[in-house]
Amino acid sequence: MAFLFTNDAFVADDWRSAAPDEAFPLDGKVILTLPQWQEKREQFETANIPIGLRLEPGAAVQAIAQDLPRLALVAVNFPKFSDGRGFSMAHQIRGDYGFCGQLRAVGDILFDQLQLLARCGFDAFEISDPATVRLLTAGRRPGLGLFYQPGLGVEAAESTRPWARRTGN
């Protein structure tokens, strides 16, 4: 079972993934795979429901760039904790294309990765790792708070060292 962690708390997930053979959904918040989106794009472009898109590692972000304004959520899958392609995808989605919706990390997400995921632009995390859930439930939060490079997270310049960044938390 996966838990959704966002805004420093576990929350109920009101999104659902569309089944592979599902007909066009008429209501609710629906997450589609890239093939589902490509197959039914014209139907969804005129639909009046929130649409999310789940991307697998290696998907070409450039191919969906024109669709980002229509999407309310983009979920990037991390099939293994050691697969870092999702970090680059998130940076492109937020930084290069200015996506303002929810950017969710899904899959094999570990506690030690949360800070780096947030710095790449993720603002929601679907967590299934029991140790990570336990740490977050106990009030532990990852983070060092002081960085030497700007990121896409909430940061402010350090007053005594303008090249350093401090988290806004």
C-alpha angles and dihedrals in degrees: 000000000000127000124208114229118190137142089020094300143079110257138181113268111231094182124092132195116241115240114246094249097033119136119235107301115233100198145011132049109301131192114206130193117240093256091051090050093048092048096047102026095122092053093048095046090067097036119109097219131097111264127202128190126212115209126198122215112282095026112144106250089194089064092062098035093105089051096054096090089058094051125086095190138022117194117196115201122224103193091181129020088234094058105097100177091101091064090061092043091053092049090053094046094049103028106033100031101029097230109186101185127090113302108201129191112212133179128034099009118166131195094248091057098053096086093049092045090053091049089056091054106270114141100174132046128197101208126193100158106109094212092052092048090049093050094048092045089052090056098256114146127190120232147099097210099216123081137176096210129052117250136185093260127094105290141153131202115260107247098225096040113036092192092058124082130210124197116252093230 
